[in-house]
Every structure is written in structure tokens, then in C-alpha cells.
């Protein structure tokens, strides 16, 4: 089977608190020449590009969301404590 077109969609939903959420999505399509290009490599490239686009679009909204910023601080604090506890083991 020859693959000529690859489509990738990346979707992420963010909880903004107060029963609000934001869902961002990016779909990318690419045509390849099966004789010259690697379908798996192209798929991975498109997926990474879609993920980066969603992340870039989400950053301003997340920075404006108190809920997401508090969540990020808690996650960062938790990750730091885990390393400290492992060092003291």
C-alpha cells in the first residue's frame, strides 16, 4: 500500500477553572512521494509541528488563567520535592 497523504491532528483541553475550559486543536496535512520520503518520519514531524502550534496558541491564555498558573506552580513544587527526597534517600 502506498501512502501519499498524511494527516495529523493534535488537540489539547485546558481547565481554566470556574467551570471554564479551552480546547485548542491543529490539523496538518502533507503529501509525500512514497519512493523518496519516509512516512513515519513525516508523521512525526507533522505531529511535533501541530503540538508546537497548540502550545504556542495556549501560552497567552494559560498565563492569564489563575487556575492554570497555580496548577503549574504546584506541579513544579512537587517535582522539586521528589528530587530532594531521592537525594536524601
JOWO-V512493 format. One record per residue. PHI is phi as a letter, one per 40 degrees, with the letter a starting at -180 (NA if undefined). D_CENTER is the distance of its C-alpha to the mean C-alpha in Angstrom with 2 decimals. Layout:
BEGIN
PHI/D_CENTER
PHI/D_CENTER
END
This chain:
BEGIN
NA/30.31
c/29.05
c/25.49
b/25.68
b/22.64
b/19.02
b/16.62
b/12.88
b/10.98
b/7.36
b/7.76
a/6.72
b/9.91
b/10.97
c/14.52
c/16.52
g/19.66
f/23.01
g/21.93
b/19.48
a/15.93
b/13.57
b/11.73
b/9.86
a/9.74
b/10.23
b/12.76
b/14.21
b/17.55
a/19.47
b/23.06
b/24.24
c/27.70
d/27.93
c/30.69
b/28.89
b/25.12
c/23.06
c/21.11
c/18.84
c/18.08
c/17.51
c/15.12
c/13.01
c/13.31
c/12.40
c/9.24
c/8.16
c/9.59
c/7.97
c/4.30
c/6.41
c/8.36
c/6.38
c/5.70
c/9.33
c/10.60
c/9.59
d/11.21
c/14.76
c/14.58
c/13.26
c/15.95
c/18.46
c/17.78
c/20.08
c/18.62
c/15.10
c/16.87
c/19.24
c/16.62
c/15.01
c/18.61
c/19.53
c/16.72
c/17.73
c/21.35
c/20.97
c/19.40
c/22.24
c/24.84
c/23.86
c/24.53
c/27.75
c/28.98
c/28.41
c/30.32
c/33.17
c/33.41
END
